[in-house]
Amino acid sequence: MSAWLLEPTSWNWMLAGVVLMAIEAISPGFFFLWMGVAALLIGLVLTVLPNMDWSYQIMLFALLSVGSIVAWRRRLRRHPTQSADPLLNRRGHQYVGRVFTLDTPAVNGHGKIRVDDSTWKVVVEQDCPAGTRLRIVGVDGVMLKGAVERAVKEGDD
């Protein structure tokens, strides 16, 4: 095996940093990104201090990796990402407050409603016949929680 592969020079660390960042592009989560940044920083340090012992390089890489990941998570906790549509990928939560018609009778508290082009399971407190209007009051995993919508008669307030 070539000696240059075993010796962690600045170019090897920079290559490792690029590879780690490429892995981040495939598997998101901001974990490999910060390890890649740490590897690039080690490569830069080695351009200034080319005779640094490999054990110090590994220790500095570990410290920079863990430190940058912890710092990023703290920053994200203090300043969460704001979204114009926070319910965008939470489809069931988008239906809370809306009223739908029960497609199949609710038996033992479980029924089904049709929402646009999909069918959703709904949990209700009592058994209901098909055609009952339900207001969605919550979400439990992939099931919606519904409450029977009280019919408003003329003259009622």
Residue pairs with C-beta under 8 A, 6 or more apart in sequence:
4 12
5 12
7 54
8 46
8 54
8 57
9 46
9 50
10 42
10 43
10 44
10 46
10 47
10 50
11 43
12 43
13 39
13 40
13 42
13 43
13 46
13 57
13 61
14 39
14 40
14 43
16 36
16 39
17 36
17 37
17 38
17 39
17 40
17 42
17 43
18 36
18 40
19 36
20 32
20 33
20 35
20 36
20 39
21 32
21 33
21 36
21 37
23 32
23 36
24 30
24 31
24 32
24 33
24 36
30 69
30 72
31 69
34 65
34 68
34 69
34 72
35 65
35 69
37 64
37 68
38 61
38 64
38 65
38 68
39 61
41 64
42 57
42 60
42 61
42 64
45 52
45 60
46 52
46 57
87 93
87 94
90 139
92 120
92 139
92 142
92 144
93 139
95 115
95 120
95 136
95 139
95 144
96 136
96 137
96 138
96 139
97 135
97 136
98 135
98 136
99 133
99 134
99 135
99 136
99 149
100 113
100 114
100 115
100 122
100 133
100 134
100 136
100 146
101 113
101 114
101 131
101 132
101 133
101 134
102 111
102 112
102 113
102 122
102 128
102 129
102 130
102 131
102 132
102 133
102 134
102 146
103 111
103 112
103 113
103 114
103 119
103 130
104 111
104 112
104 130
105 111
105 127
105 128
105 129
105 130
106 122
106 124
106 126
106 127
106 128
106 132
107 127
108 127
109 123
109 124
109 125
109 126
109 127
110 121
110 122
110 123
110 124
111 121
111 122
111 124
111 128
111 130
111 146
112 119
112 120
112 121
112 122
113 119
113 120
113 122
113 134
113 144
113 146
114 120
120 143
120 144
121 142
121 143
121 144
122 134
122 136
122 143
122 144
122 145
122 146
123 140
123 143
123 144
123 145
123 146
124 134
124 145
124 146
124 147
124 148
125 147
125 148
126 148
128 134
128 148
132 148
132 149
133 148
133 149
133 151
134 146
134 147
134 148
134 149
135 146
135 147
135 148
135 149
136 144
136 145
136 146
137 145
137 146
137 147
138 144
138 145
139 145
